[in-house]
Amino acid sequence: MIREGGGRVLGTTYSGAAYEELIRSASERHLIDADLIRAVIKVESDFNSSARSHKGAMGLMQLMPETARLHNVVDAYDPSGNIEGGVQHLKLLLGLYQGDLELSLAAYNAGVKAVEKYGGIPPFAETRDYVRRVIRYYDSYRGNGGGLRVIHQLQR
């Protein structure tokens, strides 16, 4: 997969409709907002299940090999397993950061060690842009159109 410097996949734009049932199912199982899952997928892979980054991240939610192993994802290019593993990881991060969406997204992108090292969102342009883009899509999918952002709180 060829990717631009900003992480966008070159070529075909994919539709999330093909993955809607998988997204909804994972959302319900893990109590993570489906619109947040869609936003992460949009920014990570633009809904391309065969996406691969130059750093080795794979599939729709761009799982690194270690993250895939952590969440028992056998085939990171299988949309079902990839979404399941990505949502499990997102839930883990939201729990770790007590529902703080920005820190959770920064850790999803740059890793927990980077967030801990810098005591917040790391000063990496890629990570800061990533957090802004996911939140922008999240707001858009939720119908906020980039207006007031509501921090996602874990239910239960």
LUMMIZA-15716 format. One record per atom (N, C-alpha, C): x, y, z; residue in one letter. Coordinates in steps of 0.02 Angstrom, whole numbers, padded with zeros to 5 digits, always signed. Each point is the difference from the previous one (the first is absolute). Example, Ala and Ser with C-alpha at 12.3 -4.5 7.8 and 13.67 -1.06 7.14 Angstrom:
LUMMIZA-15716
+00660-00284+00390A
-00045+00059+00000A
+00045+00060+00000A
-00018+00053-00036S
+00042+00059+00003S
-00039+00055+00037S
END
This chain:
LUMMIZA-15716
+00042-00058+00000M
-00042+00058+00000M
+00045+00061+00000M
-00013+00046-00044I
+00038+00063-00003I
-00039+00053+00038I
+00035+00034+00044R
-00033+00052+00040R
+00036+00066-00009R
-00038+00054+00005E
+00029+00066-00002E
+00035+00013+00067E
+00040+00053+00003G
+00034+00018+00061G
-00047+00011+00058G
-00059+00027-00012G
-00048+00013+00052G
-00039-00062+00022G
+00015-00058-00029G
-00032-00061+00020G
-00061-00019-00041G
-00019+00043-00047R
-00059-00017-00041R
+00020-00051-00053R
-00046-00044-00015V
+00011-00050-00051V
-00011+00031-00068V
+00047-00011-00046L
-00008+00025-00068L
-00047-00045-00038L
-00037+00029-00045G
-00042-00042-00044G
-00072+00000+00021G
-00029-00059+00000T
-00071-00009+00010T
-00023+00024+00069T
-00057+00032+00002T
-00033+00018+00063T
-00052-00054+00014T
+00001-00025+00061Y
-00044-00054+00018Y
-00059+00026+00041Y
-00053-00037+00000S
-00060+00019+00037S
-00004-00040+00065S
-00021+00032+00052G
-00008-00035+00064G
-00061-00044+00002G
-00045+00006-00048A
-00063-00038+00001A
+00013-00075+00002A
+00052-00023-00033A
+00015-00071-00002A
+00017-00028+00069A
+00021+00043+00046Y
+00022-00021+00066Y
-00049+00020+00055Y
-00057+00027-00019E
-00046+00028+00049E
-00022-00050+00053E
-00017-00061-00020E
-00023-00049+00049E
+00057-00019+00048E
+00061-00006-00025L
+00057-00016+00044L
+00012+00057+00049L
-00006+00062-00024I
+00010+00058+00043I
-00054+00002+00054I
-00062-00008-00020R
-00056+00003+00049R
+00006-00055+00052R
+00017-00060-00023S
+00007-00057+00045S
+00056+00012+00051S
+00058+00022-00023A
+00056+00014+00046A
-00018+00057+00048A
-00035+00050-00026S
-00022+00056+00041S
-00043-00023+00058S
-00048-00042-00016E
-00046-00025+00052E
+00035-00046+00049E
+00044-00043-00025R
+00036-00047+00043R
+00047+00035+00049R
+00032+00053-00023H
+00052+00033+00041H
-00021+00068+00027H
-00062+00021-00015L
-00026+00064+00025L
+00043+00059-00022L
+00021-00002-00063I
+00038+00055-00030I
-00044+00028-00056I
-00007+00065-00002D
-00043+00034-00049D
+00020-00021-00072D
-00049-00024-00038A
+00012-00021-00069A
+00028+00057-00042A
-00021+00061+00013D
+00026+00057-00038D
+00075+00011+00014D
+00021-00015+00061L
+00072+00005+00015L
+00038-00053-00037L
-00027-00060-00003I
+00033-00055-00037I
+00006+00019-00074I
-00055+00025-00028R
+00001+00022-00070R
+00054+00054-00011R
+00004+00047+00046A
+00049+00055-00008A
+00072-00026+00002A
+00013-00047+00045V
+00068-00028+00003V
+00015-00038-00064V
-00047-00040-00024I
+00011-00037-00063I
+00011+00048-00058I
-00041+00053-00003K
+00007+00049-00055K
+00070+00029-00001K
+00025+00021+00057V
+00066+00031+00002V
+00055-00051-00008V
-00008-00058+00029E
+00053-00051-00004E
+00009-00029-00070E
-00056-00018-00033S
+00007-00037-00063S
-00047+00023-00055S
-00043+00048+00015D
-00051+00021-00048D
-00043-00060-00021D
-00014-00044+00048F
-00043-00059-00010F
+00030-00050-00050F
+00066-00003-00004N
+00034-00047-00044N
+00028-00057+00043N
-00031-00058-00005S
+00019-00057+00043S
+00069-00028-00018S
+00027+00017-00058S
+00066-00025-00018S
+00055+00052+00009S
-00015+00055+00034A
+00049+00053+00011A
+00057-00026+00043A
+00061+00023-00016R
+00059-00015+00039R
+00044+00062+00002R
+00019+00020+00060S
+00042+00060+00006S
+00074-00018-00008S
+00041+00051-00010H
+00072-00012-00006H
+00030-00025+00065H
-00036+00009+00056K
+00023-00025+00065K
-00025-00070+00016K
-00042-00027-00044G
-00024-00069+00009G
-00070-00006+00029G
-00035+00056+00009A
-00069-00004+00025A
-00045-00028-00055A
-00049-00040+00020M
-00039-00038-00049M
-00075+00008+00007M
-00034-00001-00058G
-00072-00005-00003G
-00037+00064+00016G
-00065-00008+00009L
-00046+00056+00009L
+00021+00047+00057L
+00016-00029+00058M
+00016+00040+00058M
+00076+00005+00011M
+00037-00021-00051Q
+00073+00005-00001Q
+00032-00026+00064Q
-00010-00064+00012L
+00029-00033+00058L
+00073-00015-00012L
+00041+00018+00048M
+00070-00021-00001M
+00001-00074+00020M
+00052-00037-00022P
+00002-00072+00016P
-00006-00014+00075P
+00033+00041+00042E
-00004-00012+00073E
-00071+00010+00026E
-00035+00050-00027T
-00069+00014+00021T
-00046-00056-00022T
+00011-00024-00061A
-00040-00056-00025A
+00009-00061+00045A
+00063-00015+00019R
+00013-00057+00044R
-00032+00010+00068R
+00005+00060+00027L
-00028+00016+00066L
-00074-00015+00003L
-00035+00012-00055H
-00073-00009-00002H
-00021-00062-00039H
+00048-00046-00009N
-00013-00065-00031N
-00029+00005-00070N
+00023+00048-00039V
-00021+00007-00070V
+00046-00044-00042V
-00029-00051-00030V
+00039-00048-00039V
+00019+00029-00068V
-00048+00032-00034D
+00011+00029-00066D
-00021+00074+00003D
+00050+00044+00003A
-00014+00072+00007A
-00033+00029-00063A
+00000-00037-00054Y
-00032+00024-00062Y
-00073-00023-00005Y
-00021-00044+00046D
-00069-00022+00002D
-00040+00056+00035D
-00049+00031-00035P
-00036+00056+00030P
-00031-00015+00069P
-00027-00060+00008S
-00032-00017+00063S
+00050-00001+00058S
+00054-00035-00010G
+00052-00004+00052G
+00034+00066+00012G
+00012+00037-00054N
+00033+00065+00005N
-00042+00049+00040N
-00064+00005-00016I
-00044+00046+00036I
-00006-00022+00073I
-00007-00064+00011E
-00005-00025+00069E
+00062+00018+00040E
+00059-00013-00028G
+00062+00016+00034G
+00010+00075+00010G
-00017+00039-00051G
+00008+00072+00004G
-00046+00030+00053G
-00062-00025+00003V
-00048+00026+00049V
+00021-00022+00071V
+00024-00061+00007Q
+00026-00022+00065Q
+00057+00045+00023Q
+00044+00018-00047H
+00056+00042+00017H
-00023+00071+00019H
-00046+00026-00039L
-00028+00066+00015L
-00033+00000+00069L
-00037-00052+00016K
-00033-00005+00065K
+00052-00003+00056K
+00053-00038-00011L
+00054-00005+00049L
+00030+00070+00013L
+00012+00037-00053L
+00030+00067+00006L
-00049+00048+00034L
-00063-00002-00018L
-00050+00043+00032L
-00005-00015+00074L
+00007-00063+00019G
+00001-00018+00071G
+00063+00025+00034G
+00056-00009-00032L
+00065+00023+00028L
+00000+00075+00012L
-00029+00038-00047Y
+00000+00073+00005Y
-00068+00026+00025Y
-00037-00042+00035Q
-00062+00019+00033Q
-00049+00038-00046Q
-00006-00024-00062G
-00048+00029-00047G
+00025+00062-00037G
+00062+00020+00012D
+00028+00059-00035D
+00012-00019-00073D
-00042+00024-00044L
+00003-00019-00070L
+00065+00021-00033L
+00022+00061+00012E
+00061+00025-00032E
+00061-00041+00020E
+00008-00015+00064L
+00057-00041+00022L
-00005-00071-00028L
-00060-00027-00001S
-00010-00068-00026S
+00017-00003-00074S
-00021+00049-00038L
+00016+00001-00072L
+00075+00011-00010L
+00031+00042+00040A
+00072+00011-00006A
+00037-00065+00013A
-00022-00038+00050A
+00032-00064+00016A
-00014-00051-00055A
-00058+00002-00030Y
-00016-00046-00055Y
+00049+00013-00058Y
+00016+00063-00011N
+00044+00019-00055N
+00074-00008+00016N
+00021+00027+00057A
+00072+00004+00016A
+00023-00051+00051A
-00048-00031+00033G
+00017-00049+00052G
-00006+00029+00070G
-00014-00044+00047V
-00007+00020+00070V
+00065+00029+00026V
+00056-00030-00018K
+00065+00024+00026K
+00012+00073-00020K
-00018+00019-00061A
+00010+00069-00022A
-00045+00048+00040A
-00062-00019+00012V
-00046+00042+00038V
+00025+00008+00072V
+00025-00055+00029E
+00025+00003+00068E
+00065+00041+00003E
+00043-00009-00048K
+00064+00037-00002K
-00012+00075+00000K
-00048+00023-00039Y
-00012+00072-00008Y
-00055+00025+00047Y
-00030-00044+00039G
-00051+00021+00047G
-00062+00028-00034G
-00015-00024-00059G
-00057+00023-00039G
+00011-00016-00073G
-00034+00037-00043I
+00008-00012-00072I
+00072+00016-00019I
+00035-00048-00030P
+00070+00011-00019P
+00005+00058-00050P
+00057+00033+00000P
+00009+00058-00045P
+00018-00020-00072P
-00030-00054-00023F
+00012-00024-00068F
-00055+00029-00045F
+00019+00032-00055A
-00049+00029-00045A
-00050-00053-00024A
+00025-00059-00015E
-00044-00054-00025E
-00053-00018+00052E
+00020-00006+00063T
-00047-00019+00053T
-00050+00055+00014T
+00023+00062+00003R
-00045+00056+00012R
-00051+00007-00057R
+00023-00009-00062D
-00044+00002-00058D
-00050-00059+00002D
+00025-00058+00019Y
-00042-00060+00005Y
-00058+00012+00049Y
+00016+00024+00059V
-00052+00013+00051V
-00051+00049-00027V
+00023+00054-00030R
-00047+00051-00028R
-00044-00030-00054R
+00029-00041-00044R
-00038-00028-00055R
-00052-00050+00024R
+00019-00044+00047V
-00049-00048+00026V
-00057+00036+00034V
+00015+00050+00039I
-00053+00038+00035I
-00044+00036-00051I
+00030+00027-00052R
-00040+00034-00052R
-00048-00049-00033R
+00024-00059-00019Y
-00045-00050-00029Y
-00051-00024+00050Y
+00020-00009+00062Y
-00046-00022+00052Y
-00057+00050+00007Y
+00017+00063+00004D
-00051+00053+00004D
-00046-00002-00061D
+00030-00009-00059S
-00038-00001-00062S
-00048-00059-00001S
+00024-00059+00019Y
-00043-00059+00000Y
-00055+00006+00051Y
+00013+00033+00055R
-00050+00010+00053R
-00048+00055-00017R
+00014+00038-00054G
-00045+00053-00019G
+00017+00067+00031G
+00059+00004+00031N
+00021+00063+00031N
+00032+00048-00050N
+00020-00027-00058G
+00029+00042-00053G
+00059+00041+00023G
+00040-00026+00045G
+00059+00036+00022G
-00015+00050+00056G
-00060-00003+00026G
-00019+00044+00055G
+00027-00024+00066G
-00036+00009+00052L
+00021-00019+00067L
+00013-00075+00003L
+00059-00017+00023R
+00019-00070+00006R
-00017-00025+00070R
-00030-00058+00003V
-00016-00030+00064V
+00049-00057+00012V
+00036+00002+00056I
+00047-00054+00017I
-00039-00064+00012I
+00023-00053-00031H
-00032-00065+00009H
+00013-00026+00070H
-00050-00021+00033Q
+00007-00030+00066Q
-00018-00073-00005Q
+00042-00043+00030L
-00016-00071+00001L
-00063-00011+00041L
-00043-00041-00026Q
-00060-00017+00037Q
+00015-00059+00044Q
-00022+00003+00062R
+00009-00053+00051R
+00071-00006+00020R
END
